[in-house]
């Protein structure tokens, strides 16, 4: 007889097996996200080495665009590898995606820069990003499906929420490796070559990941289908060629995933960009503050995954979208006051305005990379402010008028460079920049955030709240997606809306938001993009998104 209360061996073995599935799937996916997000964390250094042939603002937008290129191809990876996963199996498919991801990341650490091989450098860099995006497009759906198909019906949100932690933990791991590398060498050495070390380190993570994944067996749901001969022979046609399933794909995309994606990338990536580029906090400090916030917020993925098993997926996801849309502007404004109070005070007491003929003002981005933005007085003024990281408003003057900078009560006239050339133009611009910088200094605009004035507890609190929004929208999303689709086409069907949402709506967020800031001059205007998308998802989801948490998933 068994002692009273003793666990049955079969039950214990099943529990051990489920734990191993969660741990192995999650660790492997953490390492893949680490590889993918290294680029975003090091975008400033990558722009210096791979896009140094263009002006600074264009170079940074190019770097963010190359970052977005990896997201652009994620839906194609979802289609390709999702089809393979539904026909061949979950396990072998995400072994292949892991190898592609790890090797392409390692190669980025070896690529020569623009100064060594010219335009070939950014081309090769973008090629590696495309391979990463294809791999990640196949990885997430496989890992989420694999874990969900091992989970009990009443704990699917809890089990899959561990997979949801992996993106944040991958970002956290990338920040930790970057910070460790930065502290081990001088800033100049890190800028010159040290930024490559985290990419090279990925080869070790690849070896560990492959070993971990090789210990797993195939999903029992897929194995059962295989034994019964019911595996789909045309998962793409079944997923997207039949209106009944395609309709669910569209509902999942617009009613849940699009809003989830912009909240994720705003709360983690754009917050980091905002600290470094807009509030001018030094990179090491910004990484440290974001890493602390990630540590605080990450357990809430599990909390909201567990809660979604009790009250449903839909109310938690849509509540996260609503909170984000309602509070982003005040939270990022508060972040400026906490991170760089001198900047916030200067913006309040001495706002900057560019008075100019708006027809003569260019958008501060040149896709060809040859525009120095120095042929019109308005461009000279705007370029200076963009490089200085100063927020400004635009005031229209009559056609042909020479641009002026109004810095509080001080007026600085921009040079009429249209009538100057060569050395005379360069000297006029140099003199204007010196006068404008002096005017900014006089009213308190700092060149960088003063370390001793950063309210670090408040910055971390704001960042942690942004991460908690992320956990609300992201914690339950995997469980909802796998529950929406039948087993025979689940990998394919759930992967496409997830990667369109996160690859396109979310992945393009840093590039789009920074471009909006560059176009308008206001450092907060980039937030309109996530606010609008999250609001659309909130409305769409309220009316058409079904609740799934009580569904039986195995068919």
C-alpha positions as CSV (number, residue, x, y, z in Angstrom):
1,X,0.0,0.0,0.0
2,X,1.1,3.6,-0.6
3,X,1.5,5.9,2.3
4,X,-1.4,8.4,2.7
5,X,-0.9,11.5,0.6
6,X,2.0,10.0,-1.4
7,X,2.2,11.1,-5.0
8,X,1.6,8.4,-7.5
9,X,4.8,7.6,-9.6
10,X,3.0,8.1,-12.8
11,X,1.7,11.5,-11.7
12,X,5.1,12.5,-10.5
13,X,6.7,11.4,-13.8
14,X,4.1,13.4,-15.7
15,X,4.8,16.5,-13.6
16,X,8.5,16.1,-14.1
17,X,8.0,15.8,-17.8
18,X,5.9,18.9,-18.0
19,X,8.5,20.9,-16.0
20,X,11.3,19.7,-18.4
21,X,9.2,20.7,-21.4
22,X,8.7,24.2,-20.0
23,X,12.3,24.7,-18.9
24,X,13.8,23.4,-22.1
25,X,11.5,25.2,-24.4
26,X,11.8,28.5,-22.4
27,X,15.6,28.4,-22.1
28,X,16.1,27.8,-25.8
29,X,13.7,30.6,-26.7
30,X,15.4,33.0,-24.2
31,X,18.7,32.4,-26.1
32,X,17.0,33.1,-29.5
33,X,15.5,36.3,-28.2
34,X,18.9,37.3,-26.8
35,X,20.3,36.9,-30.3
36,X,17.5,38.9,-31.9
37,X,17.5,41.8,-29.5
38,X,21.3,42.4,-29.3
39,X,20.9,44.4,-32.4
40,X,18.3,46.8,-30.9
41,X,20.3,47.2,-27.7
42,X,23.4,48.1,-29.7
43,X,21.8,50.1,-32.5
44,X,23.7,53.3,-31.7
45,X,27.1,51.5,-32.1
46,X,25.9,49.7,-35.2
47,X,24.9,53.0,-36.8
48,X,28.4,54.3,-36.2
49,X,30.2,51.3,-37.9
50,X,27.8,50.2,-40.6
51,X,26.1,53.5,-41.6
52,X,28.9,56.0,-41.1
53,X,28.7,57.2,-44.7
54,X,25.5,59.3,-44.1
55,X,24.6,62.1,-41.7
56,X,23.9,61.3,-38.1
57,X,20.1,61.4,-38.0
58,X,19.8,59.4,-41.3
59,X,22.4,56.9,-40.0
60,X,20.4,56.2,-36.8
61,X,17.1,55.8,-38.8
62,X,19.0,53.5,-41.1
63,X,20.2,51.5,-38.1
64,X,16.6,51.2,-36.8
65,X,15.4,50.3,-40.2
66,X,17.9,47.5,-40.4
67,X,16.6,46.5,-37.0
68,X,13.1,46.5,-38.4
69,X,14.2,44.4,-41.4
70,X,14.4,41.4,-39.1
71,X,10.8,42.0,-38.1
72,X,9.7,42.5,-41.7
73,X,10.4,38.9,-42.7
74,X,9.1,37.3,-39.5
75,X,5.7,36.5,-41.1
76,X,7.4,34.8,-44.0
77,X,9.4,32.7,-41.5
78,X,6.1,31.9,-39.7
79,X,4.6,30.6,-43.0
80,X,7.6,28.6,-44.1
81,X,8.4,27.0,-40.7
82,X,4.8,26.9,-39.5
83,X,4.0,24.7,-42.5
84,X,7.0,22.4,-41.8
85,X,6.0,22.3,-38.1
86,X,2.4,21.2,-38.9
87,X,3.6,18.6,-41.4
88,X,6.9,17.3,-40.0
89,X,6.7,18.1,-36.3
90,X,7.3,20.8,-33.7
91,X,10.6,19.7,-32.2
92,X,12.7,19.3,-35.4
93,X,11.4,22.5,-36.8
94,X,12.5,24.7,-33.9
95,X,15.9,23.0,-33.9
96,X,16.5,24.3,-37.4
97,X,15.3,27.8,-36.6
98,X,17.6,27.9,-33.6
99,X,20.7,27.0,-35.6
100,X,19.9,29.7,-38.2
101,X,19.4,32.3,-35.5
102,X,22.6,31.5,-33.6
103,X,24.9,31.3,-36.6
104,X,23.6,34.5,-38.2
105,X,24.1,36.4,-34.9
106,X,27.6,35.1,-34.5
107,X,28.4,36.3,-38.0
108,X,27.3,39.8,-37.2
109,X,30.1,39.9,-34.6
110,X,32.6,39.2,-37.4
111,X,31.4,41.5,-40.1
112,X,33.7,44.3,-41.2
113,X,32.3,47.8,-41.0
114,X,31.6,50.6,-43.6
115,X,35.1,51.9,-43.4
116,X,36.6,48.5,-44.4
117,X,34.2,47.3,-47.2
118,X,32.0,50.3,-47.9
119,X,28.3,49.7,-48.8
120,X,28.8,45.9,-48.7
121,X,28.9,46.2,-44.9
122,X,25.3,47.3,-44.3
123,X,24.1,44.9,-47.1
124,X,25.6,41.9,-45.2
125,X,24.3,43.2,-41.9
126,X,20.8,43.4,-43.3
127,X,21.1,39.9,-44.8
128,X,22.0,38.6,-41.3
129,X,19.0,40.4,-39.8
130,X,16.7,38.9,-42.5
131,X,18.0,35.4,-41.6
132,X,17.4,36.1,-37.9
133,X,13.8,37.3,-38.7
134,X,13.0,34.2,-40.7
135,X,14.3,32.0,-37.9
136,X,12.4,33.8,-35.2
137,X,9.3,33.6,-37.3
138,X,9.4,29.8,-37.0
139,X,10.7,29.6,-33.4
140,X,8.0,31.3,-31.3
141,X,5.0,29.5,-32.8
142,X,6.8,26.1,-32.3
143,X,7.8,26.8,-28.7
144,X,4.3,28.1,-27.7
145,X,2.5,25.3,-29.5
146,X,4.8,22.7,-28.0
147,X,4.3,23.8,-24.4
148,X,0.6,24.4,-24.8
149,X,0.1,20.9,-26.2
150,X,1.7,19.5,-23.1
151,X,-0.3,21.6,-20.7
152,X,-3.5,20.7,-18.8
153,X,-6.6,22.6,-20.0
154,X,-6.9,24.5,-16.7
155,X,-3.3,25.6,-16.6
156,X,-2.5,26.5,-20.2
157,X,-2.2,30.2,-19.5
158,X,0.2,29.5,-16.6
159,X,2.3,27.1,-18.6
160,X,2.6,29.2,-21.7
161,X,3.3,32.3,-19.7
162,X,6.8,30.9,-19.1
163,X,7.3,31.1,-22.9
164,X,6.1,34.7,-22.7
165,X,8.8,35.6,-20.2
166,X,11.5,34.5,-22.7
167,X,11.4,37.7,-24.9
168,X,11.9,39.9,-21.9
169,X,14.5,37.6,-20.4
170,X,16.3,37.5,-23.7
171,X,16.4,41.3,-23.7
172,X,17.5,41.2,-20.0
173,X,20.3,38.8,-20.8
174,X,21.4,40.9,-23.8
175,X,21.6,44.0,-21.5
176,X,23.5,42.1,-18.8
177,X,26.1,40.8,-21.3
178,X,26.4,44.3,-22.8
179,X,26.9,45.9,-19.4
180,X,29.4,43.2,-18.4
181,X,31.4,43.9,-21.6
182,X,31.2,47.6,-21.2
183,X,32.5,47.6,-17.6
184,X,35.4,45.3,-18.6
185,X,36.8,47.9,-21.0
186,X,37.1,51.6,-21.7
187,X,34.2,53.4,-23.5
188,X,36.4,53.9,-26.5
189,X,37.4,50.3,-26.7
190,X,33.7,49.2,-26.5
191,X,32.7,51.6,-29.2
192,X,35.6,50.5,-31.4
193,X,35.3,46.7,-31.1
194,X,33.9,45.6,-27.7
195,X,30.3,45.8,-29.0
196,X,31.1,42.7,-31.1
197,X,31.7,40.5,-28.0
198,X,28.0,40.0,-27.1
199,X,27.3,38.8,-30.7
200,X,30.3,36.4,-30.6
201,X,29.1,35.1,-27.2
202,X,26.0,33.8,-28.9
203,X,27.9,30.8,-30.3
204,X,28.1,29.4,-26.8
205,X,24.4,29.9,-26.2
206,X,23.7,28.1,-29.5
207,X,25.6,25.1,-28.3
208,X,23.7,25.0,-25.0
209,X,20.3,25.6,-26.7
210,X,20.8,22.8,-29.2
211,X,21.8,20.3,-26.5
212,X,18.8,21.3,-24.4
213,X,16.3,20.9,-27.3
214,X,17.8,17.5,-28.3
215,X,16.6,16.1,-24.9
216,X,12.9,16.7,-25.8
217,X,10.4,14.4,-27.4
218,X,7.8,15.3,-30.0
219,X,4.5,16.9,-28.8
220,X,2.0,14.3,-27.8
221,X,-0.8,16.0,-29.8
222,X,1.3,15.9,-33.0
223,X,2.4,12.4,-32.3
224,X,-1.2,11.3,-31.9
225,X,-2.2,13.0,-35.2
226,X,0.8,11.3,-36.9
227,X,-0.2,7.8,-35.6
228,X,-3.8,8.4,-36.7
229,X,-2.8,9.7,-40.1
230,X,-4.6,13.0,-39.7
231,X,-1.6,15.3,-40.2
232,X,-2.5,18.2,-42.5
233,X,-1.1,17.8,-46.1
234,X,-1.8,21.5,-46.9
235,X,-1.6,23.6,-43.7
236,X,-1.3,26.9,-45.7
237,X,-4.4,26.3,-47.7
238,X,-6.4,25.2,-44.6
239,X,-5.1,28.1,-42.6
240,X,-5.5,31.0,-45.0
241,X,-7.4,29.6,-48.0
242,X,-10.6,28.9,-46.1
243,X,-12.6,31.9,-44.9
244,X,-13.6,30.3,-41.6
245,X,-10.0,30.0,-40.4
246,X,-8.8,33.2,-42.2
247,X,-11.4,35.2,-40.3
248,X,-10.1,34.0,-37.0
249,X,-6.5,34.9,-38.1
250,X,-7.7,38.5,-38.9
251,X,-9.6,38.7,-35.6
252,X,-6.5,37.5,-33.7
253,X,-4.3,40.1,-35.4
254,X,-6.4,43.2,-35.1
255,X,-8.3,42.3,-31.9
256,X,-5.3,41.2,-29.8
257,X,-1.8,40.9,-31.3
258,X,-1.4,44.4,-32.9
259,X,-2.1,46.2,-29.7
260,X,0.0,43.6,-27.7
261,X,2.9,44.2,-30.0
262,X,3.1,48.0,-29.8
263,X,2.7,47.9,-26.0
264,X,5.6,45.4,-25.8
265,X,8.0,47.4,-27.9
266,X,7.1,50.7,-26.4
267,X,7.4,49.4,-22.8
268,X,10.8,47.8,-23.4
269,X,12.6,48.9,-26.5
270,X,11.3,52.4,-27.1
271,X,11.7,53.2,-23.4
272,X,15.4,52.4,-23.8
273,X,15.7,54.5,-26.9
274,X,13.9,57.3,-25.2
275,X,16.3,57.3,-22.3
276,X,19.4,57.3,-24.4
277,X,18.4,59.5,-27.4
278,X,15.8,61.9,-25.9
279,X,16.7,62.3,-22.3
280,X,20.5,61.8,-23.0
281,X,21.1,59.3,-20.1
282,X,24.4,57.6,-20.8
283,X,24.1,54.1,-22.3
284,X,25.4,52.1,-19.4
285,X,23.1,53.8,-16.9
286,X,20.1,53.4,-19.2
287,X,20.8,49.7,-19.7
288,X,21.1,49.3,-16.0
289,X,17.8,51.0,-15.2
290,X,15.9,49.1,-17.8
291,X,17.4,45.8,-16.6
292,X,16.3,46.5,-13.0
293,X,12.8,47.3,-14.3
294,X,12.7,44.1,-16.3
295,X,13.7,42.1,-13.2
296,X,10.8,43.7,-11.2
297,X,8.2,43.3,-14.0
298,X,9.0,39.9,-15.4
299,X,7.3,37.8,-12.7
300,X,4.0,39.4,-13.7
301,X,4.1,37.4,-16.9
302,X,3.4,34.4,-14.7
303,X,0.9,36.3,-12.6
304,X,-1.2,37.3,-15.6
305,X,-0.8,34.0,-17.3
306,X,-2.2,32.3,-14.2
307,X,-4.9,34.9,-13.8
308,X,-6.0,34.3,-17.4
309,X,-6.8,30.7,-16.5
310,X,-9.2,32.0,-13.8
311,X,-10.9,35.0,-15.5
312,X,-10.1,34.8,-19.1
313,X,-7.5,36.0,-21.6
314,X,-9.5,38.8,-23.3
315,X,-10.1,41.1,-20.3
316,X,-6.4,41.1,-19.3
317,X,-5.1,41.8,-22.8
318,X,-7.5,44.6,-23.5
319,X,-7.1,46.2,-20.1
320,X,-3.3,46.4,-20.8
321,X,-4.0,48.1,-24.2
322,X,-6.4,50.5,-22.5
323,X,-4.0,51.5,-19.7
324,X,-1.1,52.0,-22.2
325,X,-3.1,54.2,-24.5
326,X,-4.4,56.3,-21.6
327,X,-1.1,56.8,-19.8
328,X,1.8,56.7,-22.2
329,X,2.0,60.5,-22.7
330,X,2.0,61.4,-19.0
331,X,4.4,58.5,-18.1
332,X,7.0,59.4,-20.7
333,X,6.7,63.1,-19.7
334,X,7.3,62.0,-16.1
335,X,10.2,59.9,-17.3
336,X,11.9,63.0,-18.7
337,X,11.5,64.8,-15.4
338,X,13.0,61.9,-13.5
339,X,15.8,61.1,-15.9
340,X,16.9,64.6,-16.9
341,X,15.2,67.2,-14.8
342,X,17.3,70.0,-16.2
343,X,16.1,69.2,-19.7
344,X,12.4,69.0,-18.5
345,X,12.7,72.3,-16.7
346,X,14.4,74.0,-19.7
347,X,11.6,72.7,-22.0
348,X,9.0,74.1,-19.6
349,X,10.6,77.5,-18.9
350,X,12.3,78.2,-22.3
351,X,10.5,76.3,-25.1
352,X,12.3,76.2,-28.4
353,X,10.6,77.2,-31.6
354,X,11.7,77.2,-35.2
355,X,10.2,80.1,-37.1
356,X,10.6,79.3,-40.8
357,X,9.0,79.1,-44.2
358,X,7.6,75.5,-43.8
359,X,7.8,74.8,-47.5
360,X,11.6,75.2,-47.3
361,X,11.9,72.7,-44.4
362,X,12.9,69.1,-45.3
363,X,12.1,65.9,-43.4
364,X,15.3,65.1,-41.6
365,X,15.9,61.8,-43.3
366,X,17.6,61.1,-46.6
367,X,17.3,57.5,-48.0
368,X,20.2,58.2,-50.4
369,X,22.3,59.4,-47.5
370,X,23.9,62.4,-49.4
371,X,21.8,65.3,-48.1
372,X,23.8,67.3,-45.5
373,X,20.7,69.4,-44.8
374,X,22.6,72.6,-45.1
375,X,21.2,74.3,-48.2
376,X,18.2,75.9,-46.5
377,X,18.2,78.0,-43.3
378,X,15.3,75.9,-41.9
379,X,17.2,72.7,-42.4
380,X,20.3,74.1,-40.7
381,X,18.3,75.0,-37.6
382,X,16.4,71.7,-37.5
383,X,19.5,69.6,-38.0
384,X,21.3,71.3,-35.1
385,X,18.3,70.7,-32.8
386,X,18.0,67.1,-33.9
387,X,21.6,66.4,-33.1
388,X,21.3,68.3,-29.8
389,X,18.3,66.2,-28.9
390,X,16.2,69.3,-28.2
391,X,12.4,69.2,-28.6
392,X,10.9,72.1,-30.6
393,X,7.7,73.5,-32.2
394,X,7.3,74.9,-35.6
395,X,6.0,78.4,-36.5
396,X,5.2,79.3,-40.1
397,X,6.8,82.4,-41.7
398,X,6.2,83.9,-45.1
399,X,7.6,82.4,-48.2
400,X,11.4,83.0,-48.6
401,X,11.9,84.1,-45.0
402,X,15.1,83.1,-43.2
403,X,14.7,80.7,-40.4
404,X,15.1,81.8,-36.7
405,X,15.5,79.8,-33.5
406,X,13.5,81.2,-30.6
407,X,15.1,79.8,-27.4
408,X,13.0,81.3,-24.6
409,X,13.4,85.1,-25.1
410,X,16.6,84.7,-27.3
411,X,16.4,84.8,-31.0
412,X,19.2,83.2,-33.1
413,X,19.0,83.8,-36.9
414,X,20.0,80.8,-39.0
415,X,22.4,81.6,-41.9
416,X,20.9,82.1,-45.4
417,X,22.9,79.2,-46.8
418,X,21.1,79.1,-50.1
419,X,23.2,82.1,-51.1
420,X,26.5,80.7,-49.7
421,X,28.8,78.0,-50.9
422,X,31.8,76.0,-49.9
423,X,33.9,77.3,-47.1
424,X,31.7,80.3,-46.5
425,X,28.7,78.1,-45.9
426,X,30.6,75.8,-43.5
427,X,31.8,78.8,-41.5
428,X,28.4,80.4,-41.3
429,X,26.9,77.1,-40.1
430,X,29.7,76.7,-37.5
431,X,29.1,80.2,-36.2
432,X,25.3,79.6,-36.0
433,X,25.7,76.3,-34.1
434,X,28.1,77.9,-31.6
435,X,25.6,80.8,-31.0
436,X,22.7,78.5,-30.7
437,X,24.5,76.1,-28.3
438,X,25.4,79.1,-26.1
439,X,21.8,80.2,-26.1
440,X,20.7,76.7,-25.1
441,X,23.3,76.6,-22.3
442,X,22.2,80.0,-21.0
443,X,18.6,78.8,-20.4
444,X,19.6,75.4,-18.9
445,X,19.4,72.9,-21.8
446,X,22.0,70.2,-20.8
447,X,24.2,68.5,-23.3
448,X,23.7,65.2,-21.3
449,X,21.8,64.1,-18.3
450,X,23.7,64.8,-15.1
451,X,24.3,61.4,-13.3
452,X,23.8,62.9,-9.8
453,X,20.4,64.4,-10.8
454,X,18.8,61.3,-12.2
455,X,16.0,60.1,-9.9
456,X,16.8,56.5,-10.3
457,X,14.1,55.0,-8.1
458,X,11.4,57.0,-10.0
459,X,12.9,56.1,-13.4
460,X,12.9,52.4,-12.4
461,X,9.3,52.7,-11.1
462,X,8.1,54.2,-14.3
463,X,9.9,51.7,-16.4
464,X,8.6,48.8,-14.3
465,X,5.1,50.1,-14.7
466,X,5.6,50.1,-18.5
467,X,6.9,46.5,-18.2
468,X,3.8,45.5,-16.2
469,X,1.6,46.8,-19.1
470,X,3.7,44.5,-21.3
471,X,3.1,41.5,-19.0
472,X,-0.7,42.2,-19.1
473,X,-0.9,42.1,-22.9
474,X,1.8,39.5,-23.5
475,X,1.4,37.0,-20.6
476,X,-1.9,35.4,-21.9
477,X,-1.4,35.9,-25.6
478,X,0.2,32.5,-26.4
479,X,-2.6,30.6,-24.6
480,X,-5.2,32.6,-26.5
481,X,-3.6,32.0,-29.9
482,X,-3.1,28.3,-29.5
483,X,-6.7,27.9,-28.3
484,X,-8.1,29.7,-31.3
485,X,-6.9,27.2,-33.9
486,X,-7.2,23.4,-34.4
487,X,-4.2,21.1,-33.8
488,X,-3.6,20.1,-37.4
489,X,-2.9,23.7,-38.5
490,X,-2.2,25.3,-35.2
491,X,1.6,26.0,-35.7
492,X,0.9,27.8,-39.1
493,X,-2.3,29.6,-38.1
494,X,-1.1,31.1,-34.8
495,X,2.3,32.0,-36.1
496,X,1.2,34.3,-38.9
497,X,-1.0,36.8,-37.0
498,X,1.6,36.7,-34.1
499,X,4.5,37.6,-36.4
500,X,2.6,40.1,-38.5
501,X,1.6,41.9,-35.3
502,X,4.9,41.7,-33.6
503,X,7.0,41.8,-36.7
504,X,5.3,44.7,-38.5
505,X,3.1,46.6,-36.1
506,X,5.6,46.2,-33.2
507,X,9.0,45.7,-34.9
508,X,8.5,48.9,-37.0
509,X,7.7,50.9,-33.9
510,X,11.2,52.3,-33.0
511,X,11.8,53.3,-36.6
512,X,8.4,54.9,-37.1
513,X,8.4,56.7,-33.7
514,X,11.8,58.1,-34.2
515,X,11.0,59.2,-37.7
516,X,7.9,61.0,-36.4
517,X,10.0,62.8,-33.8
518,X,12.6,63.8,-36.5
519,X,9.8,65.1,-38.7
520,X,7.9,67.1,-36.0
521,X,10.6,68.0,-33.6
522,X,8.6,67.0,-30.5
523,X,10.2,64.2,-28.5
524,X,6.8,62.8,-27.4
525,X,5.1,62.7,-30.8
526,X,6.4,59.2,-31.5
527,X,4.1,57.9,-28.9
528,X,1.1,58.6,-31.1
529,X,1.9,55.4,-33.0
530,X,1.5,52.9,-30.1
531,X,-1.4,54.9,-28.6
532,X,-3.4,54.8,-31.9
533,X,-2.7,51.1,-32.5
534,X,-3.5,50.0,-29.0
535,X,-6.7,52.0,-29.1
536,X,-7.8,50.3,-32.4
537,X,-7.1,46.9,-30.8
538,X,-9.1,47.8,-27.7
539,X,-12.2,48.7,-29.8
540,X,-11.8,45.9,-32.2
541,X,-11.2,43.3,-29.5
542,X,-14.1,44.4,-27.4
543,X,-16.6,43.6,-30.2
544,X,-15.2,40.7,-32.1
545,X,-12.5,38.9,-30.1
546,X,-13.8,35.6,-28.6
547,X,-12.9,34.4,-25.1
548,X,-11.0,31.1,-25.3
549,X,-9.8,30.1,-21.8
550,X,-12.4,27.3,-21.3
551,X,-11.9,25.7,-24.7
552,X,-10.8,22.1,-25.0
553,X,-7.7,22.4,-27.2
554,X,-7.1,18.8,-28.3
555,X,-9.1,17.7,-31.3
